[in-house]
Amino acid sequence: MSDDRLPPKASVKPKIANFDSATAMLRALASHCRDEDFIALGSFPKWSTPFMSLVGALVNHTPEIVRNAVYTVSGWTEAVAQRKIVGPRTEPSTVARWLCDHYPKKRYPAIMLGSSNGALMHLCAACGIPWLPQTYLMPVAHRRLDPNDVAMELARMRPLALRFLAAYPEVQLHHMHDPSQDRLMVQLMSYFRLKYLRLPEAYQTFMEQCLQPGATICIVDCALRWPTTRLADRYIFQMGALGGPTADEYLNGGPRVAAFLAQTHASVQRWTAPAPDAERPEAEWGFESALDDEIRDYADRNGYRVERLTFSHPEDLSPLIADFHADWFGRHGIDANRLLVESFVLMDPHRAWRAGLVPFWMFFNMEPSLKSLRKYLEEHDFDDIGLMLFSHGVRSIGLAAIEDWDACLARARKRGFYIGVDRRAYPQDFATFVNYSRDLERRFGKINIDLPPVPYATARDFVRSRAAGTRVSWNSL
């Protein structure tokens, strides 16, 4: 195995979440750069997947109360203890170094830096270039908490947030609380999403060592904003998250919220959160522009070009990048007639590329993503459609029903099938986090097409040429 294919050196993982978009997507892309499939979200070695699949199947057949507990506790195991919130495993510089260490050390013509985006991981994989996130998730453990008690969440966690920020001035903390989609997880932990305001030294070192002279740094700017509240300098509170409920429903309630709370035997009919004082970059997906000047100054000092890829919503890129793959496959004599639909962090850019699958990424499993997929299928025909579905454990507001996903699969001209999904268990399908990687080969076959990497400029120019009438732009700075 050549040096650029060697896996990263073993190092102690910082206390950030495996299930988060930034961690999982970076691992998926880095796996492709090492010419490896993305197995079980990078959390387990391939040899252990049969056993973990069995464990997941057993969990799927337990009573709902047990499955709820498994989801809650499994998330809690990734959370940092409050007494260790400031320390070597939570230091933002440690996180940045650990993220960079996933990639092979070789020369790249470009790098993406900024917002998380599953469709973008496929574009990066096609070009053979890395991506580094601005935002990552650090879950913080706490004693059991009623997910509907926002005031108690803030009272408990605000002192910890302020302590963390006092120690690390290079980040901004977005304290996100979602009692709908993350209802099980937030009972034992809080979501602290951290955005770099300064370009980490580890990122700079990685680029100096691994970018070609005159390479391009492309800022990935998801312009999604959310009504939020500034609680202190660099401390932002966000009620809710992108998905099923709207921001207005999280903040002001409504019939869907009241029905959901009644179904969960809550003592309230709506949530009460601090009044928002401004719209700011969304905690998970949005790009904080404070990093702009740092990137541009660094690029000027080192002779790199800077570009900006901007989009309004995480799924804006999905149809463009799916079409890009179909076009590139067609240029190389591959029938682009098989669609792989991915869901949140359930993805595998390497297997999709090597098998000639057109990737369509959905940011979650909610009705807005169902609508996006339906629109794409109305405009495109495929012989085979394979569908992954992320299971977050909650029949939350706006969850798309399994029958609606069935209807999408029925649009295939030949075969429509799920990838690693237990229909009966969804959205509490614990086994899907392992089975998606197993079923990719079972359903689509072990195909290894030898495709040349796409020149970065070719990918950029394709997106530019198709961006008219969309909310996507790709400009030089």
N, C-alpha and C positions, 0 to 999 in steps of 0.2 A: 504494500500500500504506500502510495506517495505521501510526502509530508503534508500536502494540502488536503489529503483525504483523512488524515488522522483525526480521531475524535478529540474534543478538548480535554486538557488535563483536568484530573479530578480536583475539585475545590469544594469548600463548604458552601452550600447553597444559602444565599441570604433569605431572610424571612419575608419572602414575597409569595404571592399565590400562584400555584400551578394552573388553577382553573381560570386565570385572568387572560384577557385577550392579548396583552402585551407579551407575557411569558410564553404562552402557548404558540402564538403566531411566530415569535422569534425562533423558538425551538423548531417549528415546522420548516421555516425557511432555511435555518442552519442545517437541518437534516438534509434538505435538498442539496445545499452547497457541498455536503460531504457525500453526495450520491447515495443517500439512504432514505428509505421510507420513514414516515412519521408514525411511529408505533405508540399507541396508547397515550397520546398527548405528551410523549417523552417522559412519562412518569415511571414506566416499567420496561425492563429489557424484553426483547421479543420472545426469549425462551420462557418467560413467565406468563405470557398472555393466555395460554390455555387454562392455567389454574385461575388467573384473575377473571377470565370469562365465566368460569364455573362459579366463582364467588359472586359475581354480578348476577348470574342467573338465579342463584339461591336467594339473594336479596330481593330480586324482582318478584319472587313467589311468597314473600313474607307479608303479613298484614300491613296495611297502610301506616299504622302507628309506628311499626318497626322501620319501614322505609323512611318515614319522616325523620326518625332519630338518626338513621344512618347518614342521611344528607346533612343534618345539622352537625353531627359529630365529625364527619369527614372534612367539612369546611373548617371547623374549629381546630383540627389537628395542624392546619397550615398557618394558624394565627400566631402572632408574637405575643408572649406574655407581657403584661403591663410593666412589670419591673425591669424588662429588658428592652423597652421601647427605644432607648438610646443605648447603642452598643455596636460592636463590630459587625453584627449580622443585619443591622437595620440602616447602617450608614449609606447614604445615597451613592457615595463614591464606590463602595463595595458592590452595590447592586450594578452600577454601570460597568465595572470591571468584569463581573460575572456574566453579564449579558454579552459583552464583546468576546469573551472567551469561547463562546459557542461556535464562532465562525472559523473556518480554515484560514490560516495566515498566508494569503497570497495576494496578488495585485488585482484590484477590481477597477473597472472603468468609471464606476459611479456608485453612489450610495444614497439610499432613501433615509430620511431622518424626520421623525415627527409622529403623527397620529397613527394609531393602530388601524389596520384595515385588512380583512381577509382576502378580498379580491386583489389588493395590491401585492400580497405575498405571492400570488401566482405570476404577476407581472415581473416581480423581482426574480422569482425562480426561473422564468423564461429567459431573462437577461443574465442570470448568474451573478446577481449583485446582492449585497446585504441591505438590511434595514435595521435601524436602531430606534427605539421608542423614546418619546418625551415623557410618557406617562406610564406608571406601573402601580400595582395594587399591593398595599401592605395591610393585611387583615390584623386586627388587634383584638385579642381575647377579652371577654368580660363575663361576669356572672350572668345567669339566665335573665333575659329581659323580654318583656312583652313587646313584640315588634311594632305595636300600635302606639307605644308610649314614646313619642319623639322627644318630649321634654326630658324624660329620664335618660334617654340615649345621650342627649347633649350634656346633661349635668354630669354624667359619669365620664364622658370621653373628652370633654373640652380641656380639662387640665392636662391630660396626656397629649393632646394635639399641641397645646402651647409649649409643653416641655420639649416635644420633638422639634418643633419649629425653632425654638431658641438654640437648639444644638446644631441645626442644619439650615443655615440661611440660603442655601442654593436651591431649595425647592419650595413649591407652593402646595399646601395641603387642601384637597377637596374631600371633605367629610360627606360621604354619600350615604343616604339611608333610604332603602327601598323596601317598604313593608308589603309589597305585592309580589314582585318577581323573586326577591331575595328573602321572602318571609321566613323560610327555615334557617337560612344561614345567619341572619342578623340576630337570632335569638341568643347566640353565644359569641358573636364577634361583631366588630364594626369595620366598615369599609373606609380605609384611609387611602385615597388615590393621590399619588404624588407626581407633580409635574416639575421637571427640571426648568429652572429659570436661567441657569448658566450651563454652558456646554461642558459636560463632565470631562475631567482630564483624561479618563480612560477612553472616552469617545475620540478625543483629539489624538491620543497616542495610537489608537487603532487606525484612524484615517491616515496618519502620517506613515504608518508601517504598511498599510494595505491598499491605499489608493494609488492609481497610476498618476504620473505627473500630468497636471492639467485636467484631472478628473472632475466630474460633476457631483455636487452635493445638491440633492433635490429635497426641499422642504415639503413634507406631506402635511397639508393644512386642511383638516376637516373643520369647516366653519360652523358646525353645529353648536348652538347656544342654548342655554337653559336658565330659567329664573332662579337666582341663587341669593344667598345672604352672606355678606362679609362679617365674620364674627371677630376678626382681629387681623392684623397685618399678615398676609399670606395664608389666612385661614378662611376657607369658603365652605359654607354648608349648602348641600344640594339635596332637596327632597325629591326622591324618586329617581328614575333613570329611563333612558330611551327603551321603548318596548311596547307593551300593550296599552297601559293607561297614558293619557296625555299629561303634560305638566300641570294643566289646569285641574285635572281630576285629582292629582296628588295633593295639590294645594287647597282646593276648594270643595272637593268631594263631588258627588253626583250619583245618579241611579246605579251605575255599575260598581262604584266604590261601596255604596250602602249594601248592595246585594252580596258583594264579596265578603264584607265584614260580617254580615249576618250568617253567611255560610260557614265562616270560621269561628262563629260564636263569640265575636268580639263584643266588648261593652260599649263601643262607640260606633257612630254611623259615618264618620269621616275622620281623617287625620288632622292634627293640629301641628303646624310647623311654623318656624319664624317667618315673618313676612319677607318676601324677597325684596332686595333693594336695587337689583340690576340683573340683566342677562349677561352671562359670562360663558366662556368655553365649557361645554358639557364635560363632566368629570372624567368619563372613560374615553370618549372619542374625540373631544374637541382639542384644538391646538391652541396653546397659550403663546401669543405673539411676542412675549417678552424675550423669548429665545432667539428671535430673528437677528437682532444686532450681533449677538454672540456668534452665530453661525456665519454671518456675512463678514464680520471682522476676521474670523479665523480663516475663511476662504481667501480673503484678500491677502493675508499674510503668507499663505501657502500656495498661491497660484491656482486655486480651484475655481471652477465656474459654479454659480448658484442658480438654481431654478426653483419654481414653486408649483406644485400640483395642488390645486384647490378644488374642494367639492363641498356641497352643503350638507350632505347626509351620508352616513357610512355606505349605504347601498347604491349611491349614485355611480360608483365605479363598476359595479358588478356586470351590467349588460355590456359596457364598453370592453371590459377585459375578457369576458366570454367571447365576444365577437372577434377580439384580437387573436385569441387562441385559435378560433375556427379559421380565420384568415391565414395564420402562419402554418397551421396543419395542412390546409389546402394547398399552399405554395409548395409543400414538400410531399405531395401525393398521398396525404392521409385523409380519409373520409372523416369529416368532422360531424359525425352523426350520433355521437354518444355524449350525453350530458351528465355531469356529476354535480349535484346540488349539495352544497356544504352549509353547515349551520353553526354559527358562532365559532367556537374553537375546534369543532369536529371538521378536520380538513387534512389534506395531504397533497401539497403542491408537487412533491416529487413523483408520487404514483400517478397523479393526473397527467403530468408532463410525459412520463415514460410510457403511459398507456394511450396517449393521444385522446384524453378526455377533455371536453370543453367544460371549464369550471364556472359555475354560477354560485356565488357566495351570498348567503343571507346572514344578517347580523344577529338574528335570534329566531325563535320559533313562534312568533306572534303574528297577528293578523296583518300588520303592515308588510312583513316579509312574505307572507302568503300572497298578498296583492302584487308585490314586485315580481314574484315568480310567475304568477298567472299571466301578468302582462308580457313577460319575456316569452312564455310558451305560446301565447297568442300570435307572436310575431316570428317564431322559429319552430321548426319541426325536427324531431330527433327519433332515430330508431329505438335507442335505449335511453332511459332516464333512471339514474340511481339517486336516491335521496337519503341524506343523513338528517337526523333531527336531534338537536341538543335537548337533553332532559334536565330541567332545573329543579324538578321535584315538587312544583306547585301548580295547581290548576288556577293560575293567576288571571287577573283581568286581561282580556284580549288574547288569551291563548287560542291559537288556531286548532280546531278539532282534527283528530286523526282522519276523519272521513274527508275533510277538505284536502288533506295531503294525498289521500288515496286518489282523489279526482285529478290532481296534478299528474300523478304517475300514469293514470289512464290515458293521458294525452300522447304517450309514447306510441310510435307506429308499430313497434314490435314488442318490446319488453319494458315494463315499468316496475321497479322494485326498490325496497328499502335497503339501506346500507347499515347493518348493525342495529336495527331498530326492532324492539319488541313492542308491537302495536298495543298489546294488552296492558303493558306496564307504563307506556308513555302517558304523562311526562315525568314518571318516576322510574325511568328505565336506567337503572344503575349500571347495567352491563354494557350499555352503548359506548361508554368511554374506552372500552377495550375492543368491542366487537366491530366498531366502524373500520378499524385498520385490517382486521381479519377478513371482513366481508368484501372489502375492495378487490382483493385478489380473487376471492371465490366467485364474485358476481361478474367482474370484468375480465378475469383471467390474468395470468402472470405474463404480461406483455412488457417488453423493454425496447421501445422504439429509440433509435439513436438519432436524436435531433440536434442540430447545431444550436448554440445559444443565440438568442436574438440580440442584435446590436442595440444598445440603449437608445440611440437616436431613432432607430426604426420603431421601437415600441412607443416612444414619446410622440413621434410624428403620426402614428396611427391614432393614438388617443386624441391628439389635436384635430386630426381630420374628421373625427366622428363626434366631436364635442359640441358642435353647433346645435342649439336647441336643448342642451342639457345644462345641468348645474355644475359642470366640470370645466376647469381651465388649467392649462399647463404653460407657464410663461417663464422666460429668462429674466433674471434680475440684474 
